[in-house]
């Protein structure tokens, strides 16, 4: 008896959820069918794939060895099915897109809205995490493509430049450095810093940039959400470094102040990432083409990443031109 694709799909569901009940719902089977499939796999492979810890199933060394191979096989078959079952004419389908925090919260909602207005039978699921999480999910095949702010670490992923983003040092208007004229990088050495968590592209870019000037700086807090960081800075707890996209409203209302430090210019390239072996369906190609269109619009205007509202205005204007 040989392993089947369905068994591999069930194995992945159990590996990802750790519970037969949850996995059964995910693959639309009964609990007994899932348990039987796992048992048959273990018989075929001459040994267990999971350690039983009460009701939870945890991958053992054999299961961990099988996991990436199972993902690879299932992803390739799904790619073939997508490619060969595409309808002609009207664009339809379902994309799973991942984005790191800044892009996912302040850029892609506008992009996805504009794209789906053009193609009403297209559905796009947007998953937001930090750059490391999104890269991992793209590598595993859980996402069709990703948008990240940090560096690519996997050799299975290819990336291409998308938009350019600027990071700004921010402080409460009442912070001592907010009133100081002729700021220098050395003035930042004594500050307490509030930054994103490990795995965040913003945190990675900031640390790399500031370490060129300061050998040591105090990280007072690491927080997992941009909004929490803004509130902490606004409360006077320290300084931070965030994308211009995320702070425009607070700066306009006087709740936060940008600290302009001569010589400290932190820009970053936002990236689109995709598996190197990913088969590009018509829908995926069209969405990537639309993202290229946005990139060209932003390059020509040089304004869209100063505010998500300006990006929205730009999209609406260019959508009217294309009609």
N, C-alpha and C positions, 0 to 999 in steps of 0.2 A: 504494500500500500504506500502511495506517495502523498506528500503534503499537498493541500489544495490552497488556492488563493483565499477562499473563504476562511479556512483555518488560520491563515496568517492575519487576515483582517480581525478575526476574533482575538487572536493572541495580542495584537496591538491594542485593541480596546481594553483588554484586561490589564495589560502592562501599563497603560496610561491612567486607568482609573483605580486599579488596585482592588476592585470589588467585582464579583460576578454579576451582582444585581445591576449595578450602574453600567457595566459593559454590555449586558443583555439589552438594556434600553437603547444604548448607542448603536448597536448593530441589528436592532429589531428582531431579537430572538428571545426565547424563554431562558430562564436561568439554567434549567436542566440541559438545554441544547448547548449553551456556552460551556458548561462544565464538561459535557461529553466531548465537545470539540477539543478542549484543552487536554483532556485525558487521552484522546486518540493521538494528538500530537506528541505527547510525552511517550506513548507506547511506540510510535513510529521512530522517535529520536532516541529511544532506549534510555530514558532518564527524565527526571523532573525538570521543569523550567521555572517553577516558582517555589518559594518557601511559604508555607501556610502559617500565618500568624493570626490565630482566631479566625475572623471572617475576612481578613485582609490577605491578599496575595502579593508577595514581594518577589521581584525577579531575583533568581540566584545567579551564579556565575555563568551557567549555561544559557539562561534566559537573556542575560545582558549581552552575551555573544551573539545570540540570534537577533536581538532587537534591531540593530542598524540594517542587517541584511533583509529582514522582513519589511522594514520601511522602504528600502530601496526597491524591492520587488513590487510592492503594492503601488508605490508612486509611479513606477514605469508603466504598469498596466493601466492605471487611471489616466495617465497621459495619452496612451494609445486610444483608450475609449473616448476621451474628449476630442482628440484630433479627428477620429474617423466618424464620429456621430454628430459633427457640427452641421446645423441646418444651413442651407443656402439662402442668400438674400438678407433678411432682417437680422440684426445682431441680437442674440439672446445668450443667456448663460448666467453663471454665478461665479464671482471671483472672491477669493479670500485674500485680503490685503492687510498687511501689518505695518505699523508705523511707531516710531519712537515718540515720546511724549509731546514734544513741541510740534512736530509735524502732524501727529495724529489729532491733536486738540485744536491747532490754530491754522492749519493749512488744508489738510486732506478733506475735511467735511465740505469745504467750498468746491474743491476739485471734483469730488465724487458726486455732489449735487448737480454740478454743471454737466458732468458726463452722463448721468442717468436721466437727466432731462432730455438729452439728445437721443438716448437709447432706453426707452421706458420699459423694455422687457429684460433689461440687465439688472442683476442684483449684486451689490458689493457689500460684503461683510468687512467691517473695519475693526481690527484688533489693535489695541494700544498697549504698549509696554515700554521697557527701556531698550536701548539699541542692542544689547547683548541678547535679551529675550527674543526680540524680533529676528535677529540673525539665526538663532538656534531653531526657531520655528520654520523659517524659510529652508534651512538646511535639512530639517526633518521632513519637509514636504507638507507640513500642516498649513502653510501659507503659499499662495501662488507667487507673490512678490512682496518686498518690503521696502520701507523708506526709513533710513536711519540717519543719525547725526554724528555717529562716531566712526571708528575705524572698522574695517572688515578683518576678521580673524580666521575665518575658515577658508581652506583651499578649494572647497566645493562650491563656493559662492563667487559669482562675478558681480561687479558693481560698475555703475556709470554715474558720472556727475549729474546732479540735477540743479537745484537752486543754490544760491549763496546766501548765507545767513550771517548776521552780525551779533556778537555777544557784547553786552554792556555791563559794566560794574554799577551796581545800584546800592543806594543807602536810603535810610529814612531821612526826610528833610531836616530832622532835628539832630542827626548824627554829626559829631564834630567835623568830620571830613567833608560833609556836605556844604559847610560854610567856608572851607579853606580855599584860598586862591592858589593858583600855580601848584597843583597837586603833582607829586612825583610817584613813581612806582614804590620807592622806599616808604612813603607814607602808608602804603597798604600793608606793610610788614607787621605792624602792631595790631591790625584789625582782627576781629573774630569773624570767621567765614561760615556761612550757611550754604551748603551745596547739595546737589542731588546725590542719590545713593550710588554705590558701586555698580557698574554696569551701564550707567547713564552716559550717553554720548556727550551731553553738555558738561558733565563732571570731568570726563576724560580729556576733552578739548581744553577746558579751563586749567586743569592741573598741568597739562603739557605746556600751555602758554605762560602761566604765571611762574612756573619753576625755572624758566629761562632768566627771570629777573630776581626772584626771591628763592634763597636756598631753603628757607623754612617759613611756613605760614600756619596759623592755627585754624584747624577745622573744628568749629564749635558744635555744629549740628550737621547731620546728613539726613535729608528728608526725601521721601519717595514721590513727592508731587510738587509741581511748580507753584500751584496756588498756595500751598502751605509755606513754601519758601518766601513768597511775596509777603504773606501776612507776618511772618517772623521778622523780615527786614523792616516792614512798615512799623512794627512794634518796637524797633530799635535794638533788636537782639544781635545785629551784626550786619556785615556786608554780604552780597552775593553777586553772582555773575550769571545772567540769564539772556536768552534771545530777545532781540528787540521786538519780535512778534508777540511775546508774552507779557510785556510790561507797558505797552503803549497807553492803555486805558488808565493805569495808575499814575503814569508820568503826566498825562494830560490833566488829571484831576489834582495833581500836586501831592499824591500820597507817597510816591517814591521819587527819588532824584537820581539821574544818571551822573556818575562821576567821570568826568573827562580827564584822562591821564595821558599826557603827551607821550608818544612812543609806544603806548600799549594799545594796539589795534588787533582785536581778536575776531577774526572771521573764520567761517568754516564752510565746507562744501557738504551740502546735503546729498545723500546718495540713494539711488534706486538699486536694490539688490535682488538677485534671482539665482536659482540653482543653475550651474553651468549646463546640466543635462536636461533642463526643463524644456519640454516641447511647448512652443508658443501657439496657442489656439488663435483663431480670428479675433475673439474677444480680448485676449491678453495683448495681442499685437496692437489692436485699436486703442486700448487704454494706455499702453506705453507711448503710442504716437500722440495721444492727447496730452500726456505729460510732457512730451517734447515740445508740443505747441505752447504749453504754458511756460516752459523754460525760455523759449524764444521771445514770448511776450514780455516776460520779466527782464530779460537781458536788454531788450529794446527800451523799456520804460525806466529801469533802474529804481523803481519805487515800491514794488509790490511786497517786498519782505520787511518794510518798515512798519506795516500794520496789516492784520488780516482783513480789515475793512477795505483797504486799498486794493488788496488782492481780489476781493469780491467785486469791486467796481471794475477792475481791469478785466476780469473774466466776463462780466456782463457785457462790457463794451465790445470785446472781441467776439463774443458769441453773437451779438447783433450783426457784426461785420460778416460773419460766416453764413448767416441765414440768407 
